[in-house]
Amino acid sequence: MTIPAKSWVWEKQGLIFRPDASRPWMRTHAAVPTPMQIEGSRYRIYFSSRDDANHSHVGFFDLDLDQPTRVLASSADPVLAPGPIGCYDADGIYAESAVRHGDQV
């Protein structure tokens, strides 16, 4: 479903997703939500979360816009993690955009 931008009507939904602190990479935050349409009204929302050392990792959760307060799935492991010491992403990484390239994101 494609909705023209000028016809969007925003409704506050409250808290939709809370980080799962039992996962070491996802202790706090679900920052910089970055949506990607999966199919129809189903979306994968990439986000950055922080570990105990305050390093950011990228994970995702899936939801259906027809039932936006119901999380369908979430990543057990990060899809992007901080790089090695000395690299630009050693202290963390954010997903500020998601782009499809063939069957990869």
N, C-alpha and C positions, 0 to 999 in steps of 0.2 A: 504494500500500500504506500503510495507516494502522496504526501500532503503538501500542497503548495505553501511556501513559507508565509505568505500573507494571510492564509486562513487559519494559522495556528492559534489556538486559544489555550493559554497556560493555566493549569489548575494546580495549586499546591497539593502534593500528595503526602507530605510528611516524610519520615525516615523510610527509605526503601531497602537499603542494604547497610549492614553493620559488619565491619571486619571481624573475622573469626580469630580471636586472640589465642586460640589453641594451636594455631599454625604459626610457627616461629617467624615466618616472613611477613605475617599479616597481623602484627600486634595492635597497631593503631592506624587510623586514617583510611579513607577511601577517597583520595583526592584526584583531581583532574579527570572526572568521568568523561570517557571518550566513546561514543556510541558507534556501532557498526551494524547495519541491518543484516540479519541472517536470512530471513525469509518472511514475507508478509509483515505482520506486526511484531515478529520476534526479533529482538536485538541483543547483541553481545555488548556489554558495557565494560571497557577496559578501564582500570583505575590503578593508582599508585598507593601502596600501603607501606608501612614502616616496620622494621624489625626492632629488636631490643637495642641495637647500636644506632638507631635512628637512620638507617640506610633504606632507601626506597626501592621497592620491587614492584613489578607490574603483574597484576592478575586480572581476572574478569569475572563477571556474573552475567547470566542470561535472564531476560524477562520478556514478557509479552505485553505490549502497550495496551492491550485490551484488559489486562489484569496487572497493572503496574506495581502493585504492592506485593505480588507473589514472585519470589525469586525461583526460577526454574532449575538453575545449576550455578555452581561457582567453581573456580579453579582450585584444586587441592595444592598445586605447586605454582610458583610464579612462572609466567611465560617469558619474562625478561627479568634478569637479576643484575645486581651491581657487578662491575668488572673487577679485574685484579688491581691491587694497590699500584698506584702510579698512572692508571688509565683515567681518561676523562670521566668515566662513569663509576669510579671506585666507591663513591659515597652514595650512589643511588641513581635511579633512572625513572623518568616519567614517560607515560604514553600520551603524547599531546595530539597525535593523530594516528589513525589506523587506515592503511591502504591495502587493497587486495592486489596481488600480482599472481595471476594464474590461480592455483589452489592454495597459495600461501598468503598470510597477512603480514 
